[in-house]
Amino acid sequence: MNDQAPILTADHLYCGYGKTPVLKNISFEAQNGEIISIIGPNGSGKTTLLKTLCGVLKPRQGNIFIKGEEIGKLSRSRISRTVARVSQTIDMPPMTVSAYVLMGRLPYFKRYQFFERKADVDKVKETLGLLGIGHLAEKSMDAISGGQQQLAAIARALVQEPDLLLLDEPTSHLDITHQAVILNQIRRLNRKFNLSVIMVLHDLNLASEYAHRLILLNGKAGEVFCTGSPEHVITKEYIETVYKTPVLVDQHPRSGKPFILLDG
Amino acid sequence: MGRSRFITWAWVLVFLVILLFVVCAVALCTGSAGIAIKDIPGIIFHGRGSTDYNILFKIRMPRILLGIATGGALSLAGAILQGLFRNPLVEPYTLGISGGASLGVCLNILFKWHLIMGIIAYPLSGFLGALTVITLVYLISIKTGMVKTDTMLLTGVMISFVCSSLVMLLMAVSKSDELQTIVFWIMGSLDETNLTLIRICCIGSVAGLIISLFFCLDLNALSLGEEEAMNLGINIELSKKVLFVTASILTGLSVSVGGIIMFAGLIVPHFMRMTVGSDHRILLLGSFLAGASFLTLCDVIARTIISPLELPVGVITGIIGGVVFIYVLTRKRAIS
């Protein structure tokens, strides 16, 4: 892998499950240390795109490069050491938070290695502390709140020591307190470790606030409608065209980022 | 986390090994010719050639070995399948794999493949039958995109029915001596005199254990779901293939030698899960050891309970297992 190359390059991707592709002709580059948010109406293929980007779903056409290397030529564990994904719904296994997070170290295990090393355990402790859920380590995953589960899932992704973090609606079903906790953590990690992030967000205001760059997917067509800074993408004209709903666009009083309200 | 868990695991293993030794000792000295446990060392060291020596080494010992091998194999197959399908009700019997294996073995008896290939034809045909069914069940249950556990269990039960109907069809068209072989074999018994078959069974189940242990972490990751396992860097296609084939070998072996032994693969992993948790690093080895003890013990019960007559061991495991199955089913409902 080439550290100078963009962390991820999508090259004319066509992806989907059945006969007709959900997404067509998707091309973009994610630079190192960039936070990108994928936005678009329900069913526009945001989750599908995220799955394709980390190689869980094979693209029907086109190619993905991770640090300049073709994804198909990398082994699963090699990919997982560079790209980590937190999926939208987490299947809660009956295990402790620390055991769950420790699974994130699996890409570093060798085939004949059965037990975690001390470094793995330390990494888990450190990450739980970093996200402020160190006190939950020995709690069962199904006994903690939704927000805490989301944080644990992010912790599991972070112990993979990825350069790129893919998040699928990290704030869905969460109250505003937890929305802020999670997104501020992600912003902090991005600034502190230069972690690149691609996240799917439903809430356009959160996307505008936290992302450096937005990729707006066009619902039915399954193509990128436009991409660019929040100021460029979140405009009355673009949003009304894609979402087919009248909106008002204003400025956030503090950050100056575009801010959206439903209009009638 | 860490040390204390490994110490617990070590104690569990020590306990299971001791349990297995105790059960084996009990099995060695139970039978129509009563041999007291205190006489056994004397017979082993000085009694070569005596009747008691022959009973111990030609009759009881092979039977115990077979009990260990098939009991371990079935429980291990159950633990592997429960992990792969993420469902505690899955086992070789409920998935119809045992049925497939038995159909394979019946075909073998009927078409006399063992005359051409030798004794290996039994385990081989069992394995092929098992592998066919496991592939079929898996393909049907993932057709909808993800593994639907209800569909899968129903599919398994239906395939089981189809297989037993086909076995009956084969019995109906077979000649009387073949019929007798099939009936005798289906009843499920550890009374096997062919040493080669016992050897194959022992080696096969230990090999299955070793292979599956290399994939215990993959099974742990798969417990989060297939996509999550991929996110964790697991080559799931390879893991699934290896584990399905291993489970088929284990089931095929035990069915071809011991006949259909119901539910052994369900009860043991379930109790292991309740006691040591669902980490496959301990679950696989623990299930193997506990399954070995369980089946050997069931066999002791089967051959003593209405002595001098002998019950098929499948009857004992079937009764215990059926009750446990219903219990697990109701408990699962209560939780969800």
Contacts between the chains, C-beta under 8 A, distances in Angstrom:
chain1	res1	chain2	res2	distance
A	17	B	145	7.5
A	51	B	227	7.2
A	54	B	231	6.7
A	55	B	230	7.5
A	56	B	227	5.2
A	56	B	230	4.9
A	56	B	231	6.7
A	75	B	233	7.9
A	75	B	235	7.4
A	76	B	230	6.4
A	76	B	233	4.9
A	76	B	234	6.3
A	76	B	235	4.9
A	77	B	233	3.5
A	77	B	234	7.9
A	77	B	235	7.9
A	78	B	233	7.8
A	79	B	233	7.0
A	80	B	231	6.4
A	80	B	232	6.0
A	80	B	233	3.3
A	81	B	233	7.1
A	84	B	231	6.8
A	85	B	231	4.9
A	87	B	227	6.6
A	87	B	228	6.8
A	87	B	231	7.5
A	91	B	224	5.9
A	91	B	225	5.0
A	91	B	228	7.1
A	93	B	223	5.3
A	93	B	224	6.0
A	93	B	278	7.3
A	94	B	278	6.5
A	95	B	277	7.6
A	95	B	278	7.1
A	95	B	279	7.8
A	96	B	1	7.4
A	98	B	1	4.8
A	99	B	1	7.1
A	99	B	279	7.5
A	102	B	1	7.6
A	103	B	220	6.8
A	103	B	221	6.2
A	103	B	224	7.0
A	103	B	232	5.9
A	104	B	232	6.8
A	106	B	217	6.3
A	106	B	221	5.8
A	106	B	232	4.6
A	106	B	233	5.8
A	106	B	234	6.9
A	107	B	232	6.4
A	107	B	233	3.4
A	109	B	217	6.3
A	111	B	214	6.8
A	112	B	214	7.5
A	114	B	213	7.8
A	114	B	216	7.0
A	114	B	217	6.9
A	114	B	281	5.8
A	115	B	6	7.3
A	115	B	281	7.8
A	116	B	2	7.9
A	121	B	1	6.4
A	121	B	2	5.8
A	124	B	1	7.9
A	137	B	1	7.1
A	138	B	1	7.4
A	157	B	231	7.9
A	160	B	232	7.7
A	160	B	233	8.0
